[in-house]
C-alpha cells in the first residue's frame, strides 16, 4: 500500500549512526524522525524531528507515542565505554531487544537494526557473540520485515573519543583499497553517513522477511 510520509522511531539518536541519520534526513519531505532516548540529542540545523526523552522503563510508552512505521535501532557501545562485559550486554543486547519488543507491542512491523560484520552467537569474540544473540532475539519477535545492518569499522566524528578507532579511521581507506577484496570486502570501513543513507533507502522497502546487509549491500542501498 502506498505510504506518504514514513515515520521513523529512532533509538540511539546520540550515537554516530543515529546522528548521521538525522543529518541525512534534513530537507526530506518523505520521512519524519521521532527520537526516543535517555537524553536530548543535538539536532542538526534544519532538522524537522522531535525527541521523546525518558528512562528505558518509559520507552514502551514513548515508542507507542511515536506512531511510527519503522523502528531504527542504532544503539551500540563498547566494552570499555560500558565499563564491563555485563554492562555492554545490557545495552547491545538487552536494551535493543527491549526496544524491539516495545515496537512490536506498538504495532510497528518493520525494524532496522545496526549490528556488526561477523556477528555470530557462536563466535569466540564476546562482542560478536552478543551481536549475534541480539540478531537472533529480535528475529524471533515476528517483525514483517527485519533489516540487519552489518557494517565493519564506522568512519565519522563521534561525540566520545575512541583513540584506537580514530587511528584506524585514518588508515582504513588505504587498507580497504589495497587489501580488502573479494570475500574480504565485507570488512571494508564505511562512512556513518552511508549507513544512514542506506537506512533511509530501506525504510521504504515493503518486502517481507529478514535481510542482512554487509558492506556492499549497504553501499547499494545508500545509492
N, C-alpha and C positions, 0 to 999 in steps of 0.2 A: 504494500500500500504506500502511496506517495506520502512523503513527510515534508512539512515546511521547515521550520527551524528545529534542529536537533538539539535537545537539552542534554548537556553532559554534566554529570556529577563527578567532580574531580576530587579524589582523596590523595593527598600528597602534593598539594599545590606549592609548598615551600621548597621542594627539592629541585634538583637540576632539570628533570624531565617535566615536572609539573610547571615550573616557571617558564620553560621553553614553550609548553603548550599554550599557556596564557598569552605569551608574546605572539605566537603564530596565529592565534585566533583573532587578534586585533584587526578590525576592518572587515571581518567576515560577517555577512548577514545570515548565513545558513546554520550557524551554531551559536549556542548560548552556554557559557560555563558557569556552574554553581559549585564553588569550592566548599569542602567540608574539612575542618581540621581543628587542631587544638589552639591555634593562634591565627591571627590575621596574616595573610600573605601580602607581600608588596606587589601591587598591581602595576603592570606596565602602562605607560601613557596611552590613552585611548581605549583602554580595556572596558568592555561592556560586560561586566560579570559581578557576582556578589559572593561574599564569603559567609558561610554559616559556621559559627565558632562554638565549640563546646568540648568537654572531655569525651573520650571514647564511649563512655556509657551513654552519652547523649546522641551519639552518631546515628543510631537507627531512626530516631525521630527527625534528625536533620536530613538524612538521606531521603526519607519519605517526603519531607517538605520540599526537597529539590525538584520533585516531579519530573525526574529525568528519564530519557530514553536509554541512555548508556551510562554505565559506571566505568570510569577510568581510574584505575588504582596505580599510582606511581609511588607508593610507599617503599622505602628502602633505606637501609643504613649499613654500617659496617660493624664488625665485632668490636673494633677499637672504639668507635664513636658510641656504640651502645653500652660499652663497659664490661660486657660479659657475653658468653655464648647464650646464656638463658635470656638476657635482655634482647639480644639480636633476634632470637627465635620469636620472642614475644611480639616484635614489630613485624618482621619479614614473613612470618607465618601466621601467628595468631591474630594480629590486627588486620592483616589482609583478608583472612578468612572471615573474621567478624564483619568487616565492611561488606564483603560479598554476600554473606548471609542476610545482612540488613537490606541490601539491594534486592535480593530475591523476595524478601518479605514485602518490600515496597512495590513489587511487580515489575522491576527492571529485568528485561530479558537478554540484554547484551552487556557483556563485560570485556574490557580490555585491561590486561594486567601486565606490568613491566616485570619481567623475570631476569634471567641471565643465560648467556650462552653456556651450554653443557650442564644445565640444571638437570639433576637426576637424584632421586631419593636414595639410590644405591651408591652414590658417589662416596669415595673416601674423604672428600673435601667437605668439611662441615657446612660451609657457606652454600655450596652447590647442592648438598643433600637437603638443606632446609628449603631452598628454592624449589627443588623437585617435589618435596612434600607439599609445599604451598600450591603448586600447579595441580597436583592430584586432588587436594582438598577442595579447591574452587571448581575443579572439573566435575566433582560429584554433586554440585548444587543444582544442576539442571537448567543452566542458562540455555536459551535458544541458540545463542552464539557466544563463543568464548574465543577471544583473540589473545594469544600468549606472545608477548614480545620478548625476544631473547637477544638483546644487544651484548656485545663484548664491552670493551672499555668505552665509556661515555666521555666525549670531549665537550668542554664548556666550562663556564665560570660558576663554581659552586659558592654558596654562601659560607660554608665551612671550608677550611683549608685542609687538603689532604696532600701532604708533601710528596709522598711517593707517587701518587696518582698524577700530580701535577707534572712530575718529571716524565712519566710515561706519556702523558698527553703531548709533550713537546716532541718526542721522538716517534710517536705512534704512526703518523702519516708516512714516514720514511720506511718503517718496518712493514707497514701494510703493503706498500708498493714493491718492496724488494723481496719479501719472504712469504707473504700470506696469499697463496694462490691455490686454485683447485679446491680440494676439500677443506683447506685451511682458511678459506675466505671468510668463514663464519666467525673467525677470531679477529677480523679487522675491526679497528676502532670505528666509532660512528659519532657524529655530532648530535648533541641532545636535540637541536632544532630539527634534524632529520627524523629522529624518533617522534618528535612532536608532529611533524608534517605527516608522517605515516599514520599516526594515531588519528589525525583529523580526516585522513582518507578512509580509514577503517570504520569510523563511526557511522558512515552512511551505508556500509555493507549490510545486506539483509539475508544473505545465505546462511543457513543454519549449520551448526556443528562446531567442532574445536579446530582452530587453526593456529599453527605455530610459525612464527616469523623470525627467521635468522637475519643476518646482515643483509644479504642480497634481497630478500623479500621485503625487508624494511625500506631499503632504498627504492625498490619498485613502487611500494605504496606511497613513499614520500613524493615521488614524481607524479 
